[in-house]
């Protein structure tokens, strides 16, 4: 009996012995077949959200992206005196949001439905959220202009990354994604890029132009490319507010 190098088979090989009977071999074959069928049955969306390799040219995913592109184009075309229309569109774009959300147009999303923000969310001009994986942003977060929050990842090896032909003659590539979590009271200054797989802790500030490639703890000022902790944020940073 030949065992092929199939990742789904690895977990099934351990019980195999030279004296394994036909019944045991048949049971193993059924288990492998069931695994293959289950993987085949998964929606590309489910694979995408789970961080597995997926095909972005899938019809359902194309329809989801088309939907949100139409919505954010309508949003970006609104004027300052159409705030009610803007709020209605934001409600359709975001997967969920808290009370009070304000986004200066233009903004852009991959899916929209995979992005969730808390109360009092503010973003300045040119926010881009590529929410292939879930993006979760806490309450009282401020997003500066030209910020990109990007979850997609392409394979490192060129032969894994390249475009390839689909059965219908079109081209597609395999991608995957890593989620992003941003805590409460975080400020991302202008031109920040947050990469997939990153968590930013509560109350932290990310300096302008930073590229965040790894986790940032709570209560710090961090900046740079790659972004690194510069110092803690403490009561020494307190400003005297009007009427205090």
C-alpha positions, 0 to 999 in steps of 0.5 A: 500500500502506498501512502501519498504525501497528502496533508489530510492523510498525516493525522490518519497514518499513525494507527496504520500497522503492517498487520492492519486488516482490510476493515481498518484500511477501509475505515481510513479510506472513508475518513480521508474521503470524508475530509476531502469532501468536507474541504471541497464543500467549504465556501471560498468565503469560509476559507477566506475568513478562516485564514486558509488559501482561497480563490478570490475569483469565486462568484460569491466573493466577486458579488460581495466586493461588487456590492460594497464598491457600489456602496462606497462609491455612492458614499464618496459621491455624497456632499456635506449636506447629505449626512443622513444619506452618509449614515445610512450608507455606513450602516450598510457598509460596515459589518457592525458599528457602535453609536456615532460613526463619522468617516470623511470620504473617500473611503474604500473596502474589500468587503465592508461586512468583515469590519466592525467598529465601536462607539465614536469612530472617526476616520479622516480622508482616504481610509482603506480597509482591505477586510479579507479577514476580520477587522475589529476596532474598538470604541473612541478610535481616531484614524488619520488621513491616508491610513491603510488597514490591510489583512490580505497576504500573498504566498512568499514563493512565486510559484505559489503566488502567480496567476493561474488559469481557471477552468473557464479560461479566466485567471486567478491566484491563491491568497490568504489573510490575517485578522487585525484587532485595534483596541479602544481609544487608539489613534492612528496618525496620518499615513499609517499602514497596519498589516495583517495579523497585528493587534494594537492595544488600548490607548496607544498612539501610532505615529505618522507614516508608521508601518505596523508589522507586529503587535503593539501593546497598550498605553504606548506611543509607537512609530517607525518602519517597522513600527516599534514602541518609543515610550509609554503614554503617561499622565505627564502627557495630560493636557489642560482642557478648556474649563478644567 
